[in-house]
Amino acid sequence: MDPRIGRLESLVEDLRLTVATLQQRLDTMESKVAANAPVAGAATAQAPLPTTAAPEMPSGTAKAKDPYDPIAMLSLIGRLLLVLAGGFFLRAMTDAGVLAVPVGIGLAFVYAAVWLFMSDRAGAHGQVPNAVLHALAAGLIALPLAVEATTRFKVLGGTASAAVLAALSAGLLMVAWRRRLRAVSWIAVLGGPPTAAAILLQTGVVWPLAVYLVALGVAALWLSYAVDWWGSRWVAALTADAAVAGVALRAFAPEQRDTPLSAMLLILMLLLGYVGSTAIRTLAKGREVSPFEIMQTFATMAIALGGTALTMSASDAMPVMIGAIAVVLGVGCYGVAVKFFGSGTAKVNLYFYTTLALVLVVAGIMISARRPWPGAAFAVFGALTAGLWFRGAGLFTLLHSAAYLTAAGFVSGSFAYGLTAVVAGAQGAWATPDAVVLVMLAAAVLSAAFIAQRPRSAQDELAIAAGFVITLVCVLTVGGAVIGYIAPIAGGLPGGGVDSGVLASVRTGVLSLATLLIAWMGRHARLREWGWLVYPLLIGIGLKLLTQDFKHSRPSTLFIAMALYGAALIVAPRLRRSGAEAAGAPEARPEA
């Protein structure tokens, strides 16, 4: 028979099968259209469509593959084992001496890179299972190989192994980003840190591997920005934070396994990577700060401040420089917050940047200046922010005023001095308020005057709470300073001491008069927080009278103290009640 006739018959048979397939699809489409056609009338019945026997599908027609088909999954596992077998073949050739150790290790890394390329290619064709399998194969080959090349074969050093890990992780993350393969990104995030830890434990080399972990964390963060994969960035950030904290502890331990300079550079890298990325996203792209960015920023700040605190014990110049940088960054954050002021959609960004600014300024001044002068600086900042609140700025300025004044009270020693002047004994020489306490006194009084000038409604809980904190600071600072100046004048003794009986009566008298003044001031609606202190002060004065005055005072001084306290008990509650009744009308809510 002529071969050409045979080929012609084969072509005719293929054509017949094709026509049969087309006929089947056409019949199916017509039956669907007829079944969905609208009914002409309610009583009109549709005639049943003629059914024809569907021609048999030709054996060569492709069917859609189920990715979760057990056979397909087993096939993928088998292919993975074959790929790994190639890696073990190279290992066997190297162990047998057929390949030199550097050549065998180099070929194994090239082999892993080939399968990473195959992963990218499979992802480009939409073959997700194949792409993930190839990326997993590349990781399973390269990651253990990096450990052995560093620890057993001694081909790679600590820096070289970190570079290899960085290259492999960068390749995996690139494939994950290009082909939108989340599983591939998890291979990089879950595979890199354990490998780095294994190399670290075997070699003791920390700094290059810590740099790699920080870079991996920042890369995972930017990958989440690009494709909104939030899970892997938490894991990467946790490992980066742990690595930097570990280097800081090693650098400032007594044996100093790493240099303080390397630790500070690593901390700076962590700060720039995470805080800088957050700033770029929120400022340049106008996005709202996320919970991850808030938590990671303050975790990074905690590590940086902790490392700086350790540095202060090892060097004097470096903390001053770091403190100055922190203050500059804090002022910059205040400037950035101005962009979000008055924008309802960026309220979270406003409070994020202002809180970050507060932390940076307080920490920077504490690091770069010696006590008690940071307290004076905080007191000035408290008065300035209270003035901004008075001029119509946002609520955060009032909150920051309360925070700055509280920090100033602790750092300057004015809280300790006030408590000593009010309740401590009279042993030893009596100390009058120093210059920093006087600065604190002026700032507290000025801040209280500022906040009293701007109305606050009963619904402004945060504003009222901040005002009450400032009121407490003012009362404690002023009361301590007044007693501190009057006590040595009224009952001074040779040698700089103070008579204990006179001191007890002076305290009772000053506190009683202060209670009357506070009750009178609390009558005004804008000073409602002052009235809250009336009853606690009366109770405290009564306890002090029983425990100190009756024990130490003489009849002449006790007479004055009891008279003043009795007057306070009679008048102060009446003033307090009249003020509460006068404040019954609601106040206008302040303008935004």
Secondary structure as UniProt FT lines:
FT   HELIX           3..35
FT   TURN            59..60
FT   TURN            67..68
FT   HELIX           70..95
FT   TURN            96..97
FT   HELIX           101..124
FT   TURN            125..126
FT   HELIX           128..151
FT   HELIX           158..179
FT   HELIX           182..203
FT   HELIX           207..227
FT   HELIX           231..251
FT   TURN            254..255
FT   HELIX           260..279
FT   HELIX           280..284
FT   HELIX           291..312
FT   TURN            313..314
FT   HELIX           317..340
FT   TURN            341..342
FT   HELIX           344..346
FT   HELIX           347..368
FT   TURN            371..372
FT   HELIX           373..390
FT   TURN            391..392
FT   HELIX           395..412
FT   HELIX           414..423
FT   HELIX           435..452
FT   TURN            458..459
FT   HELIX           461..491
FT   TURN            494..495
FT   HELIX           500..521
FT   TURN            522..523
FT   HELIX           525..527
FT   HELIX           528..531
FT   TURN            532..533
FT   HELIX           534..544
FT   HELIX           545..549
FT   HELIX           550..552
FT   HELIX           555..582
FT   TURN            583..584
//
